[in-house]
Amino acid sequence: MSYASRVKAGAEFLDSMEPGWHNRIDVDSFSIVSTTRCILGQLFMSFMDAEAVLVEYGEGVDIHEDFSDTPSREWLDGHGFDLTVEEYTYGASHKHIKWIELRWTQEINKRKNV
């Protein structure tokens, strides 16, 4: 799954859950690897605090579980909210971080008409 399709899925999910979410994201401080500056962190105080909201919306995401290979991990990755295990594992995480952050920034700026 491409970065663009993952981010699109995440943005569409946020559109249905939290209309106008993009106006609350500071793209200058955005960091996919920060629990407070990632997309979910900026919207819900922290990545971990987002769990209650995601469960409420029926996604059943358990952020506190072991992420090695779980449905929660797949859901978060598939919606562009985190890197995949492989992207973290194989030493090229810096490249993957830059690409997914670029896609989120483009998606947010498009929505803000920047």
C-alpha positions as CSV (number, residue, x, y, z in Angstrom):
1,M,0.0,0.0,0.0
2,S,1.5,3.4,-1.0
3,Y,2.1,6.2,1.4
4,A,-0.5,8.3,-0.5
5,S,-3.2,5.7,-0.2
6,R,-2.5,5.1,3.5
7,V,-2.7,8.8,4.2
8,K,-5.8,9.2,2.1
9,A,-7.5,6.4,4.2
10,G,-6.5,8.1,7.4
11,A,-7.7,11.5,6.2
12,E,-11.0,10.1,5.1
13,F,-11.5,8.3,8.4
14,L,-10.7,11.6,10.3
15,D,-13.2,13.5,8.0
16,S,-16.0,11.2,9.1
17,M,-15.0,11.2,12.7
18,E,-13.7,14.8,13.3
19,P,-14.7,17.2,10.5
20,G,-12.2,20.1,10.1
21,W,-9.5,18.0,11.8
22,H,-6.9,19.4,9.4
23,N,-7.3,22.9,10.9
24,R,-6.0,21.6,14.2
25,I,-2.8,20.2,12.8
26,D,0.4,22.2,13.0
27,V,2.4,20.9,10.0
28,D,5.5,22.8,11.1
29,S,5.8,20.7,14.3
30,F,4.3,17.5,12.9
31,S,6.3,14.4,13.4
32,I,5.0,10.9,12.8
33,V,7.4,9.5,15.4
34,S,6.3,11.8,18.2
35,T,3.4,10.7,20.4
36,T,2.3,14.3,20.9
37,R,3.2,15.8,17.5
38,C,1.9,13.0,15.2
39,I,-1.6,13.4,13.7
40,L,-3.4,11.5,16.4
41,G,-1.3,13.2,19.1
42,Q,-2.1,16.7,17.9
43,L,-5.8,15.8,17.7
44,F,-6.2,13.9,21.0
45,M,-3.4,15.2,23.2
46,S,-1.3,12.1,22.6
47,F,-1.1,9.0,20.5
48,M,-2.1,6.9,23.5
49,D,-5.1,9.2,24.4
50,A,-6.4,8.6,20.9
51,E,-7.2,5.0,21.8
52,A,-10.4,5.8,23.7
53,V,-11.6,7.9,20.7
54,L,-10.8,5.2,18.2
55,V,-12.5,2.5,20.3
56,E,-15.5,4.8,20.6
57,Y,-15.8,5.0,16.8
58,G,-15.8,1.2,16.5
59,E,-12.3,0.8,15.3
60,G,-11.3,-1.4,18.2
61,V,-7.7,-0.1,18.2
62,D,-5.6,-1.1,21.2
63,I,-2.6,1.2,21.2
64,H,-1.2,-0.3,24.3
65,E,-0.9,-3.8,23.0
66,D,2.3,-5.4,21.6
67,F,2.4,-4.0,18.1
68,S,4.6,-6.6,16.4
69,D,1.8,-8.1,14.3
70,T,-1.7,-7.2,15.3
71,P,-5.0,-6.0,13.7
72,S,-4.4,-2.7,15.6
73,R,-1.0,-2.3,14.1
74,E,-2.3,-3.0,10.6
75,W,-5.2,-0.5,11.1
76,L,-2.8,2.3,12.2
77,D,-0.3,1.6,9.4
78,G,-3.1,1.2,6.8
79,H,-4.4,4.6,7.7
80,G,-1.0,6.3,7.7
81,F,-0.9,7.0,11.4
82,D,2.3,5.1,11.9
83,L,5.0,3.3,10.0
84,T,4.8,-0.4,9.3
85,V,6.9,-2.9,11.3
86,E,9.0,-3.4,8.2
87,E,9.5,0.3,7.7
88,Y,10.8,0.6,11.3
89,T,12.8,-2.7,11.1
90,Y,15.0,-2.5,8.1
91,G,17.1,0.5,8.9
92,A,15.5,2.8,6.4
93,S,13.1,4.3,8.8
94,H,14.4,7.9,8.1
95,K,13.4,7.6,4.5
96,H,10.0,6.2,5.4
97,I,9.4,8.9,8.0
98,K,10.1,11.6,5.5
99,W,7.8,10.2,2.8
100,I,4.8,9.6,5.1
101,E,5.3,13.0,6.7
102,L,5.4,14.6,3.2
103,R,2.2,12.9,2.2
104,W,0.4,14.0,5.4
105,T,1.6,17.6,4.9
106,Q,0.4,17.6,1.3
107,E,-3.0,16.2,2.4
108,I,-3.4,18.8,5.1
109,N,-2.2,21.7,2.9
110,K,-4.6,20.6,0.2
111,R,-7.5,20.7,2.7
112,K,-6.4,24.1,4.0
113,N,-6.1,25.3,0.3
114,V,-2.4,26.2,1.0
